[in-house]
Amino acid sequence: MKVKNQASAVTAETDKEIELTSILETLGRHWKMIAATVAVVFSIGVVYAYFSAPIYQAGMLVRVDDSSSAPPTDSRDMVRTAASMFDQRATAEGEIQVIGSKFVLGPVVDALKLYIQAAPHRFPLIGGMIARTTDETSTPGLFGRGGYAWGAESIDVSAFDVPKKYEGQEYTLRFLGNGQYQVRGPGIETGVGGQTGTVQRFDTEAGPISLLVGFIHGEKGVEFDLTRNSRVSAIDRLQNSLTIAEQGNKSGVISTTLEGKNPVLVAATINELSQMYIRQNADRRGINAEKSLEYLEQQLPDAKRQMETAEDNYNAYRNSRTLFNPDEEGRIVMQQASQADAQLLDLKRRRSDLAVHFSPSHPSVVVIDQQIAATEKYISDLAARVKAMPAAEQGALRLQRDVRVSTDVYSALRNNIETMRLIKAGRVPTVELLDRAEVPERPVKPVKALVLVIAAGIGLFIGIVMAFARDFLFKGVLDPKELESKTGLSVFATIPDSDRQKELAKRIAEKKPEQLALASRYPTDPAVEGLRMMRSSLQYALMDAPNNVVMLAGPLPGIGKSFVSANLATLLAAGGKRVLLVDCDLRRGHLNQYFGLPRGKGLVDVVNGSATLEETVHRSVLNNLDFVQCGFYPPDPAELLLSDAFTESVSRASEEYDIVLLDAPAILAVSDTAIMAPVAGSIFLVARYGDTRSGEISESVKRLEQSGASVTGVLLNGFKVHYGNYAQARQYGGYAYAAYKADKEV
């Protein structure tokens, strides 16, 4: 059991390593795509960081007064203390909603005319960036056209009213010099003229347009973009641009910030907002005081009447009892009862004020309810003490208490009336401005370094996702075992990817007149070793084959089939076999370039009867290796291959050579290979590592079987070795030799 657990742990660890190496392989295979994606997204980030308009931020701080937190120290605080008896103090949460309300923002929009947008007409993308580099005006336009502003041009539009139909639409104002301008846009498409400093009125089918331009700073011909938005949309835009939050936890300090492209306008907007907010806060306080004053003045006559009635009753009682005075205990009880009644009245009034703003379960209401209950119990206790006194003393105490309570209520009402008159006249706000907005000097956005880092990160993320998505959707064969299990064919050899072959491929494309087969130029290259494995396997495969004709084909072009054919033929010849290599790709064959031969007569001439096989054979291109090139491309290759001349030529060559190697075209691209396949005793399909999919191999096998041929096996070309697939490379004759050679060099 212990051995089994150890084996399971080793297997799990191995699976993790293979999974990691598989991920690294995917990234390595698509590194160019990932790098290109990073470069593209990073370039977009550079454009945004350096070409986008800078964003400035201005802000203000206000503090919500808590009048109950400290005793009054001057007349102003005394007014606030008295006012707190009649309306609930402001809370930070509530004031945040007030600051961002349309009730406050509407007058700000009206005062600064934020519904009017007027700006120089800039060239897209780079116009603003160029303008930010100078403080001077510029020559307008691009090559004399367009009216683009490239410098510090500016305009002041004091009034701009359009019919509702045209709100939100753009107008173009062109400066004509000497205070003259022309404006065109919806309703005035042909353009109308105007003069700065004068209200201009233009009639349209939807109604009149009025425009007042204060000044224009710029050269003749410069253009400006004007837009008159609706008041509602301007308020909404300002509302969405503001960031309002309380600083800290229950600090009562509210921060309000605004971002925009114009630093002066941003600061002016915040300062106007602060003034409007504090003014309206004071106005609301004055209105509340006025309502309280009205209520108190209504209650004052009743309070006076109750006080006078209580005094008359008490005096009458004393006269009827011939000047009765309660003892010391009675006077104390009377005084306490009077104070308790006044306190209870005040608590009930405060609870009524709280009930307007809060539910019965709110903590402030709950506290008041508890205080009311305690006061009522205290009054009940005092009443019990009074009942224990003699009847005459009880009556006197009761009447004396009524006098005291009514007198206190009347005095409190008169004092509060005077206080409310002071509040109404003073309009004292419950908030205090701590910080005004200053015109910002440096932009807060974009932060260039941060933008570039984020752009690189996003590009890397997108590139990696694209790499894995491409592998998931279009991944070719990576595992020889997977290829065998899905196709039912044996993988005879894996041929490693060769950097030297890539160098030779460039020379082949240049049609250099020299031997360019990898096996003859670099016989110890790992790819050549992989082909030597194939040579050994082929000799055993030919023992059971009906003839010595071997065909190499592939599903699609670009998999390295011609490379395999040329170098396998070279190795077979080097092993002592007399080999004939035939380029059977009559559409794009180029095997002649591997041996430095110019294009001439070839297989096309043999099958069309214009030449014999012997006349087209290039003898001894290498020792024991003869070669027949494809010839000049014909217009009808499939029809030519259907002739008996092709079959007869291959049969005759089979008798003269030990091995006849046919390099066939792509099976899925053209029908030529299916036509030629029956003449071959052994057919091998070449697959490209990471590019060829198992489904393409299966479809190729199906097409060849339909023509009466059978596939012997598969060669996996371009195999890239790494730690995760090193065992595969060894098993299928891939990079084992390369690894051995590398170890020796170390």
C-alpha positions, 0 to 999 in steps of 0.5 A: 500500500505504501509503494502504491501511494508513493507511485501515485504521488510520483504520477501526480507530480509528473502530471503537474510537471507535464501540464506546466511544460505544456503551458510553457510550450504553448507560450513558446510556440506562439511567442511571436503572436503574443509579442505582436499583441503586446506591441499593438496594445502597448502602442495603443497605450502610448497613443492614449498616454501621449495624445489624449487630453490631460484631465484636471481635478479640483475639489472642496471640503465642507464640514457638517456642524454638530451643534450638540457636540460643544457648549456655545461660546459666542452669540453665533453658537447660541443661535445654533444651540437654540435652533437645534431645539426645533430642527434636526441637525444635518447629517453627512449622509444627507448632505452628500445627497443634497450636494449632488441634487439637481436642486443645488446643481441646477443653479450652478449650471445656469450661473456658468452656462455649462450647457454651452460647449465652445472649443477650437476645432482640432485635427483628430488625435494629434491636434490637441497634443500639438496645441498643448505645446504652445501658448501662441495662436497658429495659422489655421487649417491643414495645407490651407484647408479645414480651419483646424486650430493648432495653438492657443485659440479661444472663444467666449460664448456668453449666450447661445440658445437654439430650438429644442430640436437642435439641442445637442447638435454641433455648429461651426463658427468661422472667424473672419477677422475684425470681430466678424464671424460666420456660423453654420449648422442645423437650421442655418446650413448655408451660414450666417454672419455675426459680430462679437459683442452683439447678440445675433438672432437667426431665424430657422424653420424650428424657431430662432437661434440667438448667439452672443460671442464675447471675444475670439482669440485666433487668426483669421480662418480659424474655426470653433465647434459650438454645441448648445445642450439641454439644461437637463443633460448638462445637469446630468453630465455634471451630476455624473462627473462629481465624486462626493464622499465623506472623509473618514468614518463619521467625520462629518467632513465631505469631499467633493471633486470634479474632473475635466479638461479645462482646469479653470472651468473645473475650479470655477464650477467647484467654487460656484457649487460650494457657494450655491450649496452653503447659500441654499443650506442657510436659506433652508435653515431660515425657512425652517426658522420661519415656520417654527416662529409662526408656530410659536407665535400661534401658541404664545396667546394660549400659553399666556392664558393658561398661565393667568388662569393658573395664577388666578386659581392659586390665589383664589385657593389661598384666599379661601384657606386664609394664607396657607403656605406649604412646608419645606417638603411640599415646596421641594416636591412642587419645584421638582414636579414643575421641572419634570413637567417642563422637561416632559413637554420638551422631550415630547416636542423633540420627539415630534420633530424627530418623527418627521425625519426618522422611523420609530426604530431609529436610535435617536427616536428610541433614546427620546422614548426612553427619556420620556418613559423615565420622566413620566415614571419620575412624575408618577413618583412625585404624584405619589408623594403628594398624595401622602400629604394632607388634603389642604397641602395637596391642593396648594401644591397642585395649584402652585405647580400649575402656576410654575409649569405654565409660567415656565412654558410661557417664558420658554416660548417667548425666549424661543420666539426671540431666538427664531427671529435671530435665526431668520434674520441671520440665515446661519448655515449648518455647514462650513467650507473648509477648502476652496477649489484652486485652479489645478496646475498638473493633470491627474490623468492620464498617468503615463507610466501607469497607462503603459504598464497597464497596456503592456499587461493587457496586451500580454493577457490578450496575447496569452488568451489568444495563444491558448484559444488558437491552440484550443480551436486550431491546434495541430498534433503535438503528441505522437501517441495522440496521433496514433490513437486518433488515426490508427497509424504508426508514427515511424519517426519524429523529425526535429525542427532544424535551425540549419534547415531554415538557413538552407531554405532561404538559399533554396528560395534564392535558387542557388546552384549548389547542393542544399540538402541538409543531409549532405551539408550537415550530416550530424544535424538532429533532423538528419538523425531523425531521418536516419531512424526513418531510413531504418524503419523503411527498410523493414517496411519494404520487406512486406511491401508489394514493390519498392515504390515509396510515396511521401505525401501530406494533407496540406502544403507547407508541412516540409514534405519536400524537405523530407523527400530530398533528405530521405533520398540522400540518406538512402543513397548514402546507405548504399541503395540505388535511389530514384527521386521523382518530383511528382508535384506538377503544380508547385514542385521545386525539388530541383532547387535542393540539388542546384538544378535549373528547371527543365524537362521532367515528369511532365514530359514523360507522361505527355510523351514528349520525352522518355524517362531516361532522357529526363533523369539527372544521373548521380546528383549525389552518389547512388541518387538519380533525380527526375524533376517535375518539369514545367507546370502543365495546365492539366496535371490531373489528366496527365497523371491518368495516362498509362505513361505514368504507371509504366514509367514508375514500373520500369524505374522500379525494376532499375532502382532499389528504391523509387521515392515519389514526392507527391502533392498535398492530398486534401488540396488536389486530386493528383496524389489519389491518382498516383497512389495505387502505383506505390507499395508504401505510402507515408504521410508527413504531418507538421508538428503543431500545425497538422491536425489529426482530422486532416490525417484521417481525411487523407487516409480516407481519400487514399483508401477510396483510390485503392491505396493504403497508408503505411505510416506517418512521419511527424516533421518539425518536432520541437523538443522540451522537457515535457515531451523528451520521452516522446522524442526518445521513443520516436527517434527525435531529439535523443541524438541532439541531447546526447550531442549537447551533453558531449559538448558540455 
